[in-house]
Amino acid sequence: PTTDTVSWVTDLSSLTYAEKQAIAVEEIEQMLLKKEADIENSSKFLDLNSVLPEHVGYWWRSAVSVVKRFFQDPDTDPLIVAEMAKQASAGPTTRNDQLTLLRNLNSLIARYPNGPTFGAIWVETRDLASPSDVTRKTMMEVLQTIGTEQDETYPLDSDFDSTDESWIIANQPGVVTYDNDSPALGETIQATITDYDGGVTNRRYRWQEQTQDGTWSNMSGANNRSWTIASAGTYRCRVLYTDNYATGQEAIGDEFTIT
C-alpha cells in the first residue's frame, strides 16, 4: 500500500512531490477513519461521562483543522503532513490506557464545555524539519504551550466542518482572485493565482469574454496579469501555470459583469 512507502524508501528525496502528496492523502484518509472509530468507541464509557462521544468529536474536529492547515501550507513537506496524520491516528501517548485517556478528556470537559475554540493536535507541530520530528504527545502537554513562544494552538473557524473531505486531494486546485471586487468600465483589474501546492511558475494569463451562446473566448491582447476594461460584457481570467505537483495546471477566476 502507498502508506508503506515511507518505511521502505531509503532516500525520501527520490520521491516526487506528487508521490509525497499521495502518501499524505492516504494517511489523512486513514486518520479520518480513526476519528470515526474513536467517536463510536467512546460511547462504551457513557458511565464515566454521558457527553464523552460529543467531546471526542470536538477534539478530533480541532485536530483535523490542524492537519488541513499544514496540508495546505506550501512550505510544509507532504511527508511531514503524512506523519502528522499517522501519529494522530496512533493517538495521544496515553492511548494504551484508554481509561486514562478518557479521564484526561473528562477533565477537559469542564474547562471547554463546548469544545476547543482553537485548533490543536496531540503531536508535535513546531520546528518540523523532517517526518521524524513528528512525535506523539498528550493534549495536556499541548495546552501547556498556550501563550508561550512554542504555542501549539492554531486559529479555528467557528464553522469548520471536519466531515468535509473535499480538500483531501493530491493535486490541490489553484484559486484566481482579483484586486477589485466591483470593477467598472475603464478601470484596470489585476488577477492573482494562488495554489496550496506551491512552486507556482510559468504563469500565463488569459482574460476571457463570454459570448452570447455562453461559451468563453480569449480576448485578443489580454494576456497580462492586469487588464483594462474597455467595454460592457461578462469576463473572467483563466491562468495556466506550473506548480510543485505538475505542469499544465489551470485555474479560472469568478466571472463578473460590466454594464
N, C-alpha and C positions, 0 to 999 in steps of 0.2 A: 504493500500500500504506500501511497505517497508520503504519509506521515513518518514512515521508516527512513526516509531519505537522509534526514539529519544525522541519524545514528551511524549509517554506514558510509556516507560520503566523507572521505578523509580530507578533502580540500573543499571547504564550503565556498571558497572564492570561485570555484569552477562552475557553480550554479548560475544560471542566468536570472535576471530579475523576475521573469515570468515563472521560472521554476520555483523560485523562493515564494512568490505570491501564491502559487498553487498549494504549497505546503501550509502557508499561513491560513488560507481559506479553509483547508480541510481541518486544521487544528481548531479553528474558530467554530466550525460546524460541530465538531465533536464536543467542544466546550458547551455549546447551547443544548446539546442532548443531556449533558451532565447537569446543567441548570434545571432542566425539566425533571430529571430524576431526583435531584435534591429536594425540590419543592414537593414532589409527590411523597418521598420518603419521610419528610419531616412531619407528615400527618400522623405518623405512628406514635408521636410523642405529644399528643394533644394534652395528656395529663400533666405535662410539665408547663405548658402554656398553650391555650387554645388558639392563639394567633401566630404560632411559630411558622406555619406554611406561608402566611402573608409576609412575615418579616424575612424569611429566607428569600422570598421573591424580591423584596425591596433591596436587599444587599446584592443579590445577583444582578438586578437591574443596574445598580451602581457600578458593579464590576464590568458588565458588558459595555457600559458607556466609556470606560477607560480603555478597553481593548479597541473599541471603534476609534477613539481619539488617536491612538498610536498607529492603528492600521491606516488611517487617513493622513498620517504625518509623513510627507515625502522624504524627510530626513531620518526616518527610522527604518532600519533594515527589516524586511519582512520576516526574516528568520528570528529576530528578536520578538516580533509580534507573535509568531508561531509558538515560541517558547512561553510567552506570557499566557497564551490561551491554554497550552498544555499544562503548565504548572497551576493555573487557576482550576482546571479540571481535576487535578490531584487534590485540590482543597487546601485550606489552611494547615499549618503544621500540627494542629490538633485533630485533624481528620481521623487519625487512627483510634481516637477515643471519642466516639460520636456524642456521648452524653456531655463530655467536657466542652465539645464544640457547641452543642445546643445550649448548654448552661451559660457559656460566654455570650451567645446570641441573646439569651433570655435577659442578661444584664443590660444589653444594649437597647432592649425594647422600651424601658422606662426613659432612657436617655434620648432615644429617637423614636417616639411613638408613631410617627408617620413615615418612618424610614429615613435614610440619609438624604440630605438636600445637596449632596456633592457626590462626585464620582470617586470611588476608591476600590481597590482590589487587593487581595491577600497575597500579592507577590511584589518583589522589588521593582520599582518603576523609575528610579533615579540613577543617573550615571551608568547607563547601559551601553557598553561598547560592543558586546557580543552576546549571543544567546546564553552563554554560561554565566553571565552576570544576573540572570533572572532566577531568583531563588524564592521559595515559599516563605511566608511569614503568617502571623495571625493578624486579624483585623485590629486587635487591641494595639499591636505594635505599629500598625499604620496610623491609627488615630493619635498615637503619641507624637507623631511628627507635625500635627496641625500647628501652624503658627511659627514653625521653625524654617530654617533655610532649606531643609530637606523635606518640606511638606509634600506628602504623597496623596493629597486630595486634589480633585480637579473640578472645574465647573460642570454642573449637570443641569440641562434644560428641564424645566418642570414638566414638559410634555414629552420627554424622551420615552420612546417605545422600544423596550428591549425585545419585543417579539417581532419587530420589523427586521427582516434579514436582507433587504434589498441592497444594502451597502456591502454585503459579503460577496464580492466579485473580484476575480483576479485582475482583470483589466478595468480599472476604475475609470468611469467616464469623465470627460472634460466638461467644464462649465464655461460658457461665454457670458460675460456681463458687460454692461455699458456704463459709461461715466455720467450719463444723463437719463434719468428715468422718464422724463417727459420732454423729449426733443421737439423742436419746432422747425418750421420751414426756414432755411437759411442758416441754421445752426450746424456746428460740427460735432459729431458724436464719435467716441473712441471705444473700441472693444478691447477686452482683456480676456485671455484664455488662462484658466486655472485647471490643473489636473493633480489629484492626490498621488498619482504615481511619480510625480516629479520629473526632473530632467527634460522639461519642455524646451524643444529647439525647433528650428526649421519652420517657424510659423508662417503660414500663408493665409492671408485674409481675403475673403470673397464676399463683398456686400451684394445682397440679392434682393430682387424685387418680385413680388407676387403678381402674376399675370391674371387676367380676367377669368381664366379657366381653373385657377387655384394652384397652378404649378409655379415653381420658383426658378428664376433665371439669374445668372451672374450679370451684373451691370458693367458695361464697358468702362475701364479706367478706375473702377472702385476696388483696387487691390491692395490698399494700405490699411493699417490699423485704424486710422482716422478717416472719416468720410463726411463731406458736407452735403446736407440735404438740399437738393435743388428743386424738387417738385413734390407734389402730393402723391401718396401711394402707401403701400404696405411693404415694409422692409425687414430684413434680418441680416445677421452676419454669420457666415459659415467659416470656420477656421480648420485648416488642415495642418497637421504638425506631427512631430516625433516626441515620444516621451520614453521613460525608462522601460516601459513594457514593450513597446513596438513602434515601428514606423507606420505611416499611413493612418494615423489617428484622425478623427473628425469630431468636431463639436459644433453645435448650432445654437445661437442665441435666440432669445424670445423675439417674436415678431412684434412690430409696432407700426401704428398707422399715423400718417401725417395728412392732415386735411387742409 
